[in-house]
Amino acid sequence: MEVTVMNGNKGMGILSIVVGLIFILFPMFSESLISIVVGLSLLFFGISAVYTGWNMRQYANNTYSSPFIVIGIIVIILGFLFIFYIDALSFLVGIQFYLVGFIMIIFGITGMLSRINAFSLFTSILVFVMGIVAIALAAFAMAQPIYIAIIIGVILVIEGVALLFID
């Protein structure tokens, strides 16, 4: 008797298609899910920022480490707000992109100014650029927040189909 194991790409492809269809068919549910995911992401991002700022004190002066800690604490608070006040956030889907975008821009600028090493500079530039992209998406999300969930669903389905055909 032969047992076959599903390729990881195929499993992720199927999962991506299923989640994408849920986002397309139930955009209001997806909006709540996005709030939870953004909240958890902000929570972990904030914890990481506080940890980075605290450890940065060894390599850089407080001028560069303090913003990481302050931003981290603010981001942790925002993360909890997004997680626990989902019903109040239905109209804030677009604002989430603005918040994340501005936080990423500030985090990226602070990282670029600290210049701990070349990799840190590179990642800080990437965070800064992604912050600008998030703000650009915010303008669209503010106009039609339900469409953001549908667009995410379509992207997930496309990605899932692509993963199914990867060997």
N, C-alpha and C positions, 0 to 999 in steps of 0.2 A: 504494500500500500504506500503510495507516494503522497507526501504532504507538501503542498506548495505554499510558500510564504509570499504575501503580496509585497511587491516592491514599494519602498517608502514613498517614491514619487507618485505612484498610482493611488496609494492611500490618501496622501495629502491632496491629490487632484480631486478625488471623490469628496473628501471633506470640504474642500474649497467650493466645489460646485453646490453641495447641499447648503452650506452657509450662505453662498451667494444667492441661491434661490429664495432662502428665508428673507434675506435683505430686500430682494425685489418684490416678493409677494406680501411681506408684512413690514413696510417701512416704518410704521409707528413703533412697533416692537423693536425694530433695529435701531431706532433713534435712542430708545432707552438702553439698549445694549451698548451703543456707542458711548453713552454717558458713563456707564460702568467701566468700560474698557479705558476710556480717557481718564477717568478717576483713578483707576489702578495704575495706569501708566504714569500719571502725574505723581501719585504717591511714591512709586518706586524711583522715579526721576528725582523727586525731592529728597528722598533718603540718600540716593547716590550723590546728589549735590552737596548735602550736609557732610557726608562722609569724605567726599573729595576736598571740600573746603577745610575740614578739620585736619586731614592729612597734609594738605598743601602748606600749612603753617610751618612745616619742617623745611620746605624748599623755597618758599616765597614769603614775602612779608604780609602782614595782615591786610594791607591794601587790596591784595588780590584774593586772599582766602575769605575775607569777611563777606563779600558779595555772594560767593557760592553758598555760604551758610545761610545768609538772610534770604536769598532767593529760594534755597532749598526748603526753608521753613514755610515760606509763603506758598510754595508749590505743594507741600504736604497738606496744608490747610485747604487749598483749592481741590486737591485730590479727594479729600474726605467729603467736601461739599458736592462734588460731582457724583460720588458713590451713593451718598445717602439722601440726596434731594432730587431724585430722578424726575418726579412729577413736576417740579418747579423748573426743570431744565429743558422742557420740550421746545421752548422758544429760544433756547441758548445754543443750539447746535452750531450756528455760525460763529457765535462768540467764542466757542471752544477753540476753533481754529485760530482766532485772533489771540486768545490767551496763550495757547501753546506756541504760536508764532513769535509773539513778543518775548516770551520766556526763553525760547530757543535763541533769538537774536541777542538778548542780553547775556545769556550763558555763553554763546559763541564769541561775543566781543570780549567778555571777561577772560575767557580762555586764550584768545589771541593775544591779549595784552600781557598775560602772565608768562607766556612762552617758556614753559617748563622744558619741553623737548620738541623735536620735529613732529613726532606722531601726535602730540597734544595739539600743536598748532594746526596740523592737517584736520584732525577731528573737530576742532573748534571752528574752522572755516566751513566744514560740512554742516555742522549744526547751525551756523549762521545762515547759510544758503537755504537749508531746509526751513528755517524760520521765515524767510522771505516767501518761499513757496506756500507755506501754511497761511500766511497773510493774504496771498493772492487767492487761495481757495476760499478764504473767509468771505470775500466779497460775493462770491457765487453762493455760498452756503447761507448767507444772510437773506438773499433774495428768495431762495427756494430750499429750505432745510430738508424737506422730504426727499427731494431729488438727490441729495448727498447720499442717503441710505441706498437709493436705487442705483446710483453710479457705483458705489462701493460693491453692491451686489453683482453688477455687470462685470466689474473688474475681477471679482473673485471667481465668477463663472469662467471668464476667459482664461484666467490663470489656471484654474482647475482643469480645463480642457487641454491646455498646453502641457500641464504636468502628466496627464494621462498618456500623452504621446512621446514623452521622454523615455528613452530606454535606460 
